[in-house]
Amino acid sequence: MIRSGVHKSVQSLEQDIRDWIAQWNDNARPFVWKKTAEEILESLAKYLRRISGA
């Protein structure tokens, strides 16, 4: 709804975000991390090394 939607005003976007939150909360489920903290930090370190020369 939010990604593919067309919003003609900030108020329209805000209402769609509120609607999405309400819908999510009706069927809430915990977020499950797919990577370990070490994997995330290594990925970030690689990215920072890559852009440091930019």
C-alpha positions, 0 to 999 in steps of 0.5 A: 500500500505504501510502496506502490501507492500514489499519494496526492498529499502528506495527509493521504500518505500519513493516513495510509501509514496509520492504516498499515500500522493498524492492520499490522497490529491486528496480526502482529508477529515478532521480527526474527533476525536472519543473521547474527550480530557478527554477520551484520557488523561484517557486512557493514564493515565491508560496505564502509571499506568500499565507500571510504575511497569514494 
